[in-house]
Amino acid sequence: MPLSNMRDLLNKARAGNYAVGSFSVTNLESVMGVIAAAEEHRAPIIIQCAEPRLKCTPLSMLGPLMTAAASQASVPVAVHLDHGATLPCVREALDIGFTSVMLDASALPLEENIALVRRVVEMAKASGAAVEAEVGRVGRGEDGSDSPEEAASVADCFRMEETGIDALAVGIGNAHGLYAATPELRYDILEQLGGLKTHLVLHGGTGLTDEQFRRLIRLGMRKINIATDIFRAAALAGHSDNIFSNITAASDAVKAVTKRYIALFGSAGKAE
Ligand code: 13P
């Protein structure tokens, strides 16, 4: 089926009180695994890759693989650029046909973050792609680089909404990668964001408890990013000297991990 727009998937998730999993992919095995999971669960999903990771797998190759796989899926799949750091990378993702792009300028002062996000909103208009921004800071970079976490200011979230974005990642004590201990999440921030029309996005999903996910979804979290668990599943599976059985093992391992999250997020059976 044609690629889905992330905005439409998140609008439906809001109406149905569930969250859509946004799964990070980096190779054929991970792409096949997450899509197979979504098809088995009849769930809409988002597949994404982050700009800092493209040093390893260039967008010019990974991007077309993602859009091809999404368009062959029997469930709605949106294709998203995660943590876009530069406008040329956002441009390339849009040109490849991504239906959603994130510009993460959360390390900059709010006004500079807003100015850059406005440019991306303009760039995305031609194709109608959805746009995600970040306010506050999710701890640690998506690629494991050092970066502090910072709770989002509620006022800043409402300011960012004025840019015309569709989705907003908020820092609430969450971090990418593996948590040393279950984090204390700032649910109080989410409780004050009920008036936002913009969909809320949770980064740093790997390592949170089932109860934390359920509470986050009750408080309006509509897109939940999972990367580390996908990468680990693919990396740890299939170490034989037969590349074909390794590929199947990695893809099956990614599928199993993804299916668990889809069931937890309440999106199983929501494909139309
Ligand atoms: P994890 O690696 O903690 O699952 O975070 C994923 C993420 O937020 C990607 O942007």
Residues whose N, C-alpha, C, O or C-beta is under 5 A from the ligand:
A	BS01	13P	D82 E142 A175 H176 G177 L202 H203 G204 G205 T206 N225 I226 A227 T228 D229
